Amino acid sequence: MSGITLRFKAPATERITLAGITPSKLAALSSHETANLNVGIEKGGIALGDAFDISGSSGDTLTIEGGTPAIDFVGGGLDSGTIRVVGDVGAFAARSMSGGKLEIRGNAGDFLASGATGGFIQVSGNAGDNIGGVATGDRFGLLGGTVWVGGNIGARAGDKMRRGTIVVRGKTGTGAGSRMIGGTIWAEGGFGAEPGLMMRRGTLIGPSVESLLPTFVDCGKHDLVIVRVIARYLKSTLGDLAPKPMPLFVQKIGGDTATIGRGEILLPAA
């Protein structure tokens, strides 16, 4: 599998944006054009070749070595192929991603997968606030695809999320699923305080919740086929990364009744 490798040269003196730096885009450029791409955000900018040592040839894989939180929008606009990051990334990774795979072997900043419509995003470490959340000027947050995080995530995960799936091995921060319209968040480590604020639809699945809003109601113990369907789907798509299935019976917590209240938090039944 051929591809280009970017090796970060030195500690960043300014923030770098890699929006649109994807395997398909680089495949259409010469080595000279690639090196001269502007990836700076300050006046004057900075060329890709000044920030990174560039090696390899165009293909379906882009590898970024020495990633740091100063690099934003990694995987932004990715539509096919694979971007692999060895290290951390900053904010807005996988912004408006529509296909392919983004693999981050480190931590991710805020607004991971904001506006994404497809593809697979895998983060081995932690992720910041608003994973799959709505960004300024957008109508919705995550619109499709699958996000997997091996650690914990910050506050307001899935804010105004419409479709797609977020799987977290660790715990969420405060307000997961706020203003959620659809999709699924499965937190194997449980949910932080007050998930689902103004949630309209969607599903939150996990073993526990730190505290619930008073506008959520206990709907009793249920044997829900959809929970097993989701678990089987995740097993078929994620393999060993898939969360462990929930027990046969789950406790359904409905809300947010401050709005239409068709969302649900599913916990193991006592």
TAUR-V94337 format. One record per pair of residues at least 12 apart in sequence whose ideal C-beta (glycine too) atoms are under 8 Angstrom apart, sorted by the first residue. I is the first residue (numbers start at 1). GAP is how many residues later the second one is. D is the distance in whole Angstrom. If there is no record, write none. Layout:
i=I gap=GAP d=D
i=I gap=GAP d=D
This chain:
i=1 gap=58 d=6
i=1 gap=59 d=6
i=1 gap=60 d=5
i=2 gap=54 d=7
i=2 gap=55 d=6
i=2 gap=56 d=7
i=2 gap=57 d=3
i=2 gap=58 d=7
i=2 gap=59 d=7
i=3 gap=20 d=6
i=3 gap=53 d=6
i=3 gap=54 d=8
i=3 gap=55 d=7
i=3 gap=56 d=4
i=3 gap=57 d=6
i=3 gap=58 d=3
i=3 gap=59 d=6
i=3 gap=60 d=6
i=3 gap=78 d=8
i=3 gap=79 d=8
i=4 gap=19 d=8
i=4 gap=22 d=6
i=4 gap=30 d=7
i=4 gap=50 d=6
i=4 gap=51 d=7
i=4 gap=52 d=5
i=4 gap=53 d=7
i=4 gap=54 d=6
i=4 gap=55 d=7
i=4 gap=57 d=8
i=4 gap=58 d=6
i=4 gap=59 d=7
i=5 gap=49 d=7
i=5 gap=50 d=5
i=5 gap=51 d=5
i=5 gap=57 d=8
i=5 gap=58 d=4
i=5 gap=59 d=8
i=5 gap=60 d=6
i=6 gap=42 d=7
i=6 gap=46 d=4
i=6 gap=47 d=7
i=6 gap=48 d=6
i=6 gap=56 d=7
i=6 gap=57 d=7
i=6 gap=58 d=5
i=6 gap=59 d=7
i=7 gap=45 d=6
i=7 gap=46 d=4
i=7 gap=48 d=7
i=7 gap=58 d=5
i=7 gap=59 d=6
i=8 gap=43 d=7
i=8 gap=44 d=6
i=8 gap=56 d=7
i=8 gap=57 d=7
i=8 gap=58 d=3
i=8 gap=59 d=7
i=8 gap=60 d=7
i=8 gap=63 d=8
i=8 gap=79 d=8
i=9 gap=41 d=8
i=9 gap=42 d=6
i=9 gap=43 d=6
i=9 gap=44 d=6
i=11 gap=57 d=7
i=12 gap=39 d=7
i=12 gap=56 d=6
i=12 gap=58 d=4
i=12 gap=59 d=7
i=14 gap=26 d=6
i=14 gap=27 d=7
i=14 gap=28 d=5
i=14 gap=32 d=7
i=14 gap=56 d=8
i=15 gap=25 d=8
i=15 gap=26 d=5
i=15 gap=27 d=8
i=15 gap=55 d=5
i=15 gap=56 d=8
i=15 gap=57 d=6
i=15 gap=75 d=7
i=16 gap=23 d=5
i=16 gap=24 d=7
i=16 gap=25 d=7
i=16 gap=30 d=7
i=16 gap=35 d=6
i=16 gap=54 d=6
i=16 gap=55 d=5
i=16 gap=56 d=7
i=17 gap=22 d=6
i=17 gap=23 d=8
i=17 gap=24 d=5
i=17 gap=54 d=8
i=17 gap=55 d=5
i=17 gap=56 d=5
i=17 gap=59 d=8
i=18 gap=21 d=6
i=18 gap=46 d=8
i=18 gap=53 d=6
i=18 gap=54 d=7
i=18 gap=55 d=5
i=18 gap=56 d=5
i=18 gap=57 d=8
i=18 gap=58 d=7
i=19 gap=53 d=8
i=19 gap=54 d=4
i=19 gap=57 d=4
i=19 gap=58 d=6
i=19 gap=73 d=8
i=19 gap=76 d=7
i=20 gap=56 d=6
i=20 gap=57 d=5
i=21 gap=16 d=7
i=21 gap=18 d=7
i=21 gap=27 d=7
i=21 gap=41 d=7
i=21 gap=55 d=8
i=22 gap=40 d=7
i=22 gap=53 d=8
i=22 gap=55 d=6
i=22 gap=56 d=5
i=22 gap=57 d=7
i=22 gap=58 d=8
i=22 gap=59 d=7
i=22 gap=61 d=7
i=22 gap=78 d=8
i=23 gap=35 d=7
i=23 gap=36 d=7
i=23 gap=37 d=5
i=23 gap=38 d=6
i=23 gap=39 d=5
i=23 gap=57 d=7
i=23 gap=58 d=4
i=23 gap=59 d=7
i=23 gap=60 d=7
i=23 gap=77 d=8
i=24 gap=55 d=6
i=24 gap=56 d=6
i=24 gap=57 d=6
i=26 gap=32 d=5
i=26 gap=36 d=7
i=27 gap=31 d=4
i=27 gap=32 d=7
i=29 gap=29 d=8
i=31 gap=23 d=7
i=34 gap=14 d=6
i=34 gap=15 d=8
i=34 gap=20 d=6
i=35 gap=12 d=6
i=35 gap=13 d=6
i=35 gap=14 d=3
i=35 gap=19 d=6
i=36 gap=12 d=7
i=36 gap=13 d=7
i=39 gap=12 d=6
i=41 gap=31 d=8
i=52 gap=12 d=8
i=59 gap=22 d=8
i=60 gap=20 d=7
i=60 gap=21 d=4
i=60 gap=22 d=7
i=61 gap=20 d=6
i=61 gap=21 d=5
i=61 gap=22 d=8
i=61 gap=23 d=7
i=62 gap=19 d=7
i=62 gap=20 d=7
i=62 gap=21 d=5
i=62 gap=22 d=7
i=63 gap=20 d=8
i=63 gap=21 d=5
i=63 gap=22 d=8
i=63 gap=23 d=7
i=64 gap=19 d=7
i=64 gap=20 d=7
i=64 gap=21 d=5
i=64 gap=22 d=7
i=64 gap=23 d=7
i=65 gap=21 d=5
i=65 gap=22 d=7
i=66 gap=20 d=7
i=66 gap=21 d=6
i=67 gap=18 d=4
i=67 gap=19 d=6
i=67 gap=20 d=3
i=67 gap=21 d=5
i=67 gap=22 d=5
i=67 gap=37 d=7
i=67 gap=39 d=6
i=68 gap=19 d=6
i=68 gap=20 d=6
i=68 gap=21 d=8
i=68 gap=22 d=8
i=69 gap=19 d=5
i=69 gap=20 d=7
i=69 gap=21 d=5
i=69 gap=38 d=8
i=69 gap=40 d=6
i=70 gap=20 d=6
i=71 gap=18 d=6
i=71 gap=19 d=5
i=72 gap=17 d=8
i=72 gap=18 d=4
i=72 gap=19 d=5
i=72 gap=20 d=5
i=72 gap=21 d=8
i=72 gap=37 d=7
i=73 gap=17 d=8
i=73 gap=18 d=8
i=73 gap=19 d=5
i=73 gap=20 d=7
i=73 gap=22 d=5
i=74 gap=15 d=4
i=74 gap=16 d=8
i=74 gap=19 d=5
i=74 gap=20 d=8
i=74 gap=28 d=7
i=74 gap=30 d=7
i=75 gap=18 d=5
i=75 gap=19 d=4
i=75 gap=20 d=8
i=75 gap=22 d=6
i=75 gap=27 d=4
i=75 gap=46 d=7
i=76 gap=16 d=6
i=76 gap=17 d=8
i=76 gap=18 d=7
i=76 gap=19 d=4
i=76 gap=20 d=6
i=76 gap=21 d=7
i=77 gap=18 d=7
i=77 gap=19 d=6
i=77 gap=20 d=7
i=77 gap=21 d=8
i=78 gap=16 d=7
i=78 gap=19 d=5
i=78 gap=20 d=7
i=78 gap=21 d=7
i=78 gap=22 d=5
i=78 gap=24 d=6
i=78 gap=41 d=6
i=79 gap=18 d=8
i=79 gap=19 d=5
i=79 gap=20 d=5
i=79 gap=21 d=6
i=80 gap=19 d=5
i=80 gap=20 d=5
i=81 gap=19 d=5
i=81 gap=20 d=8
i=82 gap=18 d=6
i=82 gap=19 d=5
i=82 gap=20 d=8
i=82 gap=21 d=7
i=83 gap=17 d=7
i=83 gap=18 d=7
i=83 gap=19 d=5
i=83 gap=20 d=7
i=84 gap=19 d=5
i=84 gap=21 d=7
i=85 gap=17 d=8
i=85 gap=18 d=7
i=85 gap=19 d=5
i=85 gap=20 d=6
i=85 gap=21 d=7
i=86 gap=19 d=5
i=86 gap=20 d=7
i=87 gap=18 d=7
i=87 gap=19 d=5
i=88 gap=16 d=8
i=88 gap=18 d=4
i=88 gap=19 d=5
i=88 gap=20 d=7
i=88 gap=21 d=8
i=88 gap=37 d=7
i=89 gap=15 d=6
i=89 gap=17 d=7
i=89 gap=18 d=8
i=89 gap=19 d=5
i=89 gap=20 d=6
i=90 gap=19 d=4
i=91 gap=18 d=4
i=91 gap=19 d=5
i=91 gap=20 d=5
i=91 gap=37 d=7
i=92 gap=17 d=8
i=92 gap=18 d=8
i=92 gap=19 d=5
i=92 gap=20 d=8
i=92 gap=22 d=6
i=92 gap=43 d=7
i=93 gap=15 d=5
i=93 gap=16 d=7
i=93 gap=19 d=5
i=93 gap=20 d=7
i=93 gap=28 d=8
i=94 gap=18 d=6
i=94 gap=19 d=5
i=94 gap=20 d=8
i=94 gap=22 d=5
i=94 gap=25 d=7
i=94 gap=27 d=5
i=94 gap=53 d=8
i=95 gap=16 d=7
i=95 gap=18 d=8
i=95 gap=19 d=6
i=95 gap=20 d=6
i=95 gap=21 d=7
i=95 gap=40 d=8
i=96 gap=18 d=8
i=96 gap=19 d=4
i=96 gap=20 d=6
i=96 gap=21 d=7
i=97 gap=16 d=7
i=97 gap=19 d=4
i=97 gap=20 d=7
i=97 gap=21 d=7
i=97 gap=22 d=5
i=97 gap=24 d=7
i=97 gap=48 d=7
i=98 gap=18 d=7
i=98 gap=19 d=5
i=98 gap=20 d=5
i=98 gap=21 d=6
i=99 gap=19 d=5
i=99 gap=20 d=5
i=100 gap=19 d=5
i=100 gap=20 d=8
i=101 gap=18 d=6
i=101 gap=19 d=5
i=101 gap=20 d=8
i=101 gap=21 d=7
i=102 gap=17 d=7
i=102 gap=18 d=7
i=102 gap=19 d=5
i=102 gap=20 d=7
i=103 gap=19 d=5
i=104 gap=17 d=8
i=104 gap=18 d=7
i=104 gap=19 d=5
i=104 gap=20 d=7
i=104 gap=21 d=8
i=105 gap=19 d=5
i=105 gap=20 d=8
i=106 gap=17 d=8
i=106 gap=18 d=7
i=106 gap=19 d=5
i=107 gap=16 d=7
i=107 gap=18 d=4
i=107 gap=19 d=5
i=107 gap=20 d=7
i=107 gap=21 d=8
i=107 gap=44 d=7
i=108 gap=15 d=5
i=108 gap=17 d=7
i=108 gap=18 d=8
i=108 gap=19 d=4
i=108 gap=20 d=7
i=108 gap=23 d=8
i=108 gap=41 d=8
i=109 gap=18 d=8
i=109 gap=19 d=5
i=110 gap=18 d=4
i=110 gap=19 d=5
i=110 gap=20 d=5
i=110 gap=44 d=7
i=111 gap=17 d=8
i=111 gap=18 d=8
i=111 gap=19 d=5
i=111 gap=20 d=7
i=111 gap=22 d=6
i=111 gap=24 d=6
i=112 gap=15 d=5
i=112 gap=16 d=7
i=112 gap=18 d=8
i=112 gap=19 d=5
i=112 gap=20 d=7
i=112 gap=35 d=7
i=113 gap=18 d=6
i=113 gap=19 d=5
i=113 gap=29 d=6
i=113 gap=32 d=7
i=113 gap=34 d=5
i=113 gap=51 d=8
i=113 gap=53 d=8
i=114 gap=16 d=7
i=114 gap=18 d=7
i=114 gap=19 d=6
i=114 gap=20 d=7
i=114 gap=21 d=5
i=114 gap=24 d=7
i=114 gap=27 d=6
i=114 gap=28 d=7
i=115 gap=20 d=6
i=115 gap=23 d=6
i=115 gap=25 d=8
i=115 gap=26 d=7
i=115 gap=27 d=8
i=115 gap=28 d=7
i=116 gap=16 d=8
i=116 gap=26 d=6
i=116 gap=27 d=7
i=116 gap=28 d=7
i=116 gap=29 d=5
i=116 gap=31 d=8
i=116 gap=48 d=7
i=117 gap=26 d=5
i=117 gap=27 d=4
i=117 gap=28 d=7
i=118 gap=26 d=5
i=118 gap=27 d=4
i=119 gap=26 d=5
i=119 gap=27 d=8
i=120 gap=25 d=7
i=120 gap=26 d=5
i=120 gap=27 d=8
i=120 gap=28 d=7
i=120 gap=117 d=8
i=121 gap=24 d=7
i=121 gap=25 d=7
i=121 gap=26 d=5
i=121 gap=27 d=7
i=122 gap=26 d=5
i=122 gap=119 d=7
i=123 gap=24 d=8
i=123 gap=25 d=7
i=123 gap=26 d=5
i=123 gap=27 d=6
i=123 gap=28 d=8
i=124 gap=26 d=5
i=124 gap=27 d=8
i=125 gap=24 d=8
i=125 gap=25 d=6
i=125 gap=26 d=5
i=126 gap=23 d=7
i=126 gap=25 d=4
i=126 gap=26 d=5
i=126 gap=27 d=7
i=126 gap=44 d=7
i=127 gap=22 d=5
i=127 gap=24 d=7
i=127 gap=25 d=8
i=127 gap=26 d=5
i=127 gap=27 d=7
i=128 gap=25 d=7
i=128 gap=26 d=5
i=129 gap=25 d=4
i=129 gap=26 d=5
i=129 gap=27 d=6
i=129 gap=28 d=8
i=129 gap=44 d=7
i=130 gap=24 d=7
i=130 gap=25 d=7
i=130 gap=26 d=5
i=130 gap=27 d=7
i=130 gap=29 d=6
i=131 gap=16 d=7
i=131 gap=18 d=7
i=131 gap=22 d=5
i=131 gap=23 d=7
i=131 gap=26 d=5
i=131 gap=27 d=7
i=131 gap=35 d=6
i=132 gap=15 d=6
i=132 gap=25 d=6
i=132 gap=26 d=5
i=132 gap=27 d=8
i=132 gap=29 d=5
i=132 gap=32 d=7
i=132 gap=34 d=5
i=132 gap=51 d=8
i=132 gap=53 d=8
i=133 gap=23 d=6
i=133 gap=24 d=7
i=133 gap=25 d=7
i=133 gap=26 d=4
i=133 gap=27 d=7
i=133 gap=28 d=7
i=134 gap=25 d=5
i=134 gap=26 d=4
i=134 gap=27 d=8
i=134 gap=45 d=8
i=138 gap=22 d=8
i=139 gap=21 d=8
i=140 gap=20 d=5
i=140 gap=21 d=7
i=140 gap=22 d=4
i=140 gap=41 d=7
i=141 gap=17 d=6
i=141 gap=18 d=5
i=141 gap=19 d=5
i=141 gap=20 d=4
i=141 gap=21 d=7
i=142 gap=16 d=7
i=142 gap=19 d=4
i=142 gap=20 d=7
i=142 gap=21 d=7
i=142 gap=22 d=4
i=142 gap=24 d=7
i=142 gap=41 d=6
i=143 gap=19 d=5
i=143 gap=20 d=5
i=143 gap=21 d=7
i=144 gap=19 d=5
i=144 gap=20 d=5
i=145 gap=19 d=5
i=145 gap=20 d=8
i=146 gap=18 d=7
i=146 gap=19 d=5
i=146 gap=20 d=8
i=146 gap=21 d=7
i=146 gap=91 d=6
i=146 gap=92 d=7
i=147 gap=17 d=7
i=147 gap=18 d=7
i=147 gap=19 d=5
i=147 gap=20 d=7
i=148 gap=19 d=5
i=148 gap=20 d=8
i=148 gap=90 d=6
i=148 gap=93 d=5
i=149 gap=17 d=8
i=149 gap=18 d=7
i=149 gap=19 d=5
i=149 gap=20 d=7
i=149 gap=21 d=7
i=150 gap=19 d=5
i=150 gap=20 d=8
i=151 gap=18 d=7
i=151 gap=19 d=5
i=152 gap=16 d=7
i=152 gap=18 d=4
i=152 gap=19 d=5
i=152 gap=20 d=7
i=152 gap=21 d=8
i=152 gap=37 d=7
i=153 gap=13 d=8
i=153 gap=15 d=5
i=153 gap=17 d=7
i=153 gap=18 d=8
i=153 gap=19 d=5
i=153 gap=20 d=6
i=153 gap=23 d=8
i=154 gap=19 d=4
i=155 gap=18 d=4
i=155 gap=19 d=5
i=155 gap=20 d=5
i=155 gap=21 d=8
i=155 gap=37 d=8
i=156 gap=17 d=7
i=156 gap=18 d=7
i=156 gap=19 d=5
i=156 gap=20 d=7
i=156 gap=22 d=5
i=157 gap=15 d=5
i=157 gap=16 d=7
i=157 gap=18 d=8
i=157 gap=19 d=4
i=157 gap=20 d=7
i=157 gap=28 d=6
i=158 gap=18 d=6
i=158 gap=19 d=5
i=158 gap=20 d=7
i=158 gap=22 d=5
i=158 gap=25 d=7
i=158 gap=27 d=5
i=158 gap=44 d=7
i=159 gap=16 d=8
i=159 gap=19 d=5
i=159 gap=20 d=6
i=159 gap=21 d=8
i=160 gap=18 d=8
i=160 gap=19 d=5
i=160 gap=20 d=7
i=160 gap=21 d=6
i=161 gap=16 d=7
i=161 gap=19 d=5
i=161 gap=20 d=7
i=161 gap=21 d=7
i=161 gap=22 d=5
i=161 gap=24 d=8
i=161 gap=41 d=7
i=162 gap=19 d=5
i=162 gap=20 d=5
i=162 gap=21 d=6
i=163 gap=19 d=5
i=163 gap=20 d=5
i=164 gap=19 d=5
i=164 gap=20 d=8
i=165 gap=18 d=6
i=165 gap=19 d=5
i=165 gap=20 d=8
i=165 gap=21 d=7
i=165 gap=69 d=7
i=166 gap=17 d=8
i=166 gap=18 d=7
i=166 gap=19 d=5
i=166 gap=20 d=7
i=167 gap=19 d=5
i=167 gap=21 d=8
i=167 gap=67 d=7
i=167 gap=71 d=7
i=167 gap=74 d=7
i=167 gap=75 d=8
i=167 gap=76 d=6
i=168 gap=17 d=7
i=168 gap=18 d=7
i=168 gap=19 d=5
i=168 gap=20 d=7
i=168 gap=21 d=7
i=169 gap=19 d=5
i=169 gap=20 d=7
i=169 gap=74 d=8
i=170 gap=17 d=8
i=170 gap=18 d=7
i=170 gap=19 d=4
i=171 gap=16 d=6
i=171 gap=18 d=4
i=171 gap=19 d=5
i=171 gap=20 d=7
i=171 gap=21 d=6
i=172 gap=13 d=7
i=172 gap=15 d=5
i=172 gap=17 d=8
i=172 gap=18 d=8
i=172 gap=19 d=5
i=172 gap=20 d=5
i=172 gap=23 d=7
i=172 gap=34 d=8
i=173 gap=19 d=5
i=174 gap=18 d=5
i=174 gap=19 d=5
i=174 gap=20 d=6
i=175 gap=17 d=8
i=175 gap=18 d=8
i=175 gap=19 d=6
i=175 gap=20 d=7
i=175 gap=22 d=6
i=176 gap=15 d=5
i=176 gap=16 d=7
i=176 gap=19 d=4
i=176 gap=20 d=7
i=176 gap=28 d=7
i=177 gap=18 d=5
i=177 gap=19 d=5
i=177 gap=20 d=8
i=177 gap=22 d=5
i=177 gap=25 d=6
i=177 gap=27 d=5
i=177 gap=86 d=7
i=178 gap=17 d=8
i=178 gap=18 d=7
i=178 gap=19 d=4
i=178 gap=20 d=6
i=178 gap=21 d=7
i=179 gap=18 d=7
i=179 gap=19 d=5
i=179 gap=20 d=7
i=179 gap=21 d=7
i=180 gap=16 d=7
i=180 gap=19 d=5
i=180 gap=20 d=7
i=180 gap=21 d=7
i=180 gap=22 d=4
i=180 gap=24 d=8
i=180 gap=83 d=6
i=181 gap=19 d=5
i=181 gap=20 d=6
i=181 gap=21 d=7
i=182 gap=19 d=5
i=182 gap=20 d=5
i=183 gap=19 d=5
i=183 gap=20 d=8
i=184 gap=18 d=7
i=184 gap=19 d=5
i=184 gap=20 d=8
i=184 gap=21 d=7
i=184 gap=46 d=6
i=185 gap=17 d=8
i=185 gap=18 d=8
i=185 gap=19 d=5
i=185 gap=20 d=7
i=186 gap=18 d=8
i=186 gap=19 d=4
i=186 gap=20 d=7
i=186 gap=44 d=8
i=186 gap=48 d=7
i=186 gap=57 d=5
i=187 gap=17 d=7
i=187 gap=18 d=7
i=187 gap=19 d=4
i=188 gap=18 d=7
i=188 gap=19 d=7
i=188 gap=55 d=5
i=188 gap=56 d=7
i=189 gap=17 d=7
i=189 gap=18 d=8
i=190 gap=16 d=5
i=190 gap=17 d=5
i=190 gap=18 d=4
i=190 gap=19 d=7
i=190 gap=20 d=7
i=191 gap=13 d=6
i=191 gap=15 d=5
i=191 gap=17 d=7
i=191 gap=18 d=5
i=191 gap=19 d=7
i=191 gap=74 d=7
i=192 gap=18 d=5
i=193 gap=17 d=4
i=193 gap=18 d=5
i=194 gap=16 d=8
i=194 gap=17 d=6
i=194 gap=18 d=7
i=194 gap=19 d=5
i=195 gap=14 d=6
i=195 gap=17 d=8
i=195 gap=70 d=6
i=196 gap=17 d=7
i=196 gap=20 d=6
i=196 gap=59 d=6
i=196 gap=60 d=5
i=196 gap=67 d=6
i=196 gap=69 d=6
i=197 gap=16 d=6
i=197 gap=59 d=6
i=198 gap=58 d=5
i=198 gap=60 d=6
i=198 gap=61 d=5
i=199 gap=56 d=6
i=199 gap=57 d=5
i=199 gap=60 d=7
i=199 gap=64 d=4
i=200 gap=56 d=8
i=200 gap=59 d=5
i=200 gap=60 d=5
i=200 gap=61 d=8
i=200 gap=62 d=6
i=200 gap=63 d=6
i=201 gap=59 d=8
i=201 gap=61 d=5
i=201 gap=62 d=5
i=202 gap=61 d=5
i=202 gap=62 d=8
i=203 gap=23 d=8
i=203 gap=27 d=8
i=203 gap=60 d=7
i=203 gap=61 d=5
i=203 gap=63 d=7
i=204 gap=59 d=7
i=204 gap=60 d=7
i=204 gap=61 d=5
i=204 gap=62 d=7
i=205 gap=22 d=7
i=205 gap=25 d=7
i=205 gap=38 d=8
i=205 gap=41 d=7
i=205 gap=60 d=8
i=205 gap=61 d=5
i=206 gap=59 d=8
i=206 gap=60 d=8
i=206 gap=61 d=7
i=207 gap=60 d=7
i=207 gap=61 d=6
i=208 gap=59 d=7
i=209 gap=44 d=8
i=209 gap=56 d=6
i=209 gap=58 d=7
i=212 gap=41 d=7
i=212 gap=53 d=8
i=213 gap=42 d=7
i=213 gap=43 d=7
i=215 gap=40 d=6
i=215 gap=41 d=5
i=215 gap=42 d=5
i=215 gap=43 d=4
i=215 gap=46 d=8
i=216 gap=37 d=5
i=216 gap=38 d=7
i=216 gap=39 d=4
i=216 gap=40 d=6
i=216 gap=41 d=7
i=216 gap=49 d=7
i=217 gap=36 d=7
i=217 gap=37 d=5
i=217 gap=38 d=6
i=217 gap=40 d=6
i=218 gap=33 d=7
i=218 gap=34 d=8
i=218 gap=35 d=6
i=219 gap=33 d=4
i=219 gap=34 d=7
i=219 gap=35 d=5
i=219 gap=45 d=8
i=220 gap=31 d=7
i=220 gap=32 d=7
i=221 gap=28 d=5
i=221 gap=29 d=7
i=221 gap=30 d=6
i=221 gap=31 d=8
i=221 gap=48 d=4
i=221 gap=49 d=8
i=222 gap=27 d=7
i=222 gap=28 d=6
i=222 gap=29 d=8
i=222 gap=30 d=5
i=222 gap=47 d=8
i=223 gap=25 d=6
i=223 gap=26 d=6
i=223 gap=27 d=8
i=224 gap=26 d=6
i=224 gap=28 d=7
i=224 gap=42 d=7
i=227 gap=18 d=8
i=227 gap=19 d=5
i=227 gap=23 d=6
i=227 gap=39 d=6
i=228 gap=17 d=7
i=231 gap=12 d=7
i=231 gap=14 d=4
i=231 gap=15 d=7
i=246 gap=20 d=7
i=246 gap=22 d=6
i=247 gap=21 d=5
i=247 gap=22 d=7
i=249 gap=19 d=8
i=249 gap=20 d=4
i=250 gap=16 d=5
i=250 gap=17 d=6
i=250 gap=18 d=6
i=250 gap=19 d=6
i=251 gap=15 d=7
i=251 gap=16 d=5
i=251 gap=17 d=7
i=251 gap=18 d=5
i=251 gap=19 d=7
i=252 gap=12 d=6
i=252 gap=13 d=8
i=252 gap=14 d=6
i=253 gap=12 d=4
i=253 gap=13 d=8
i=253 gap=14 d=7
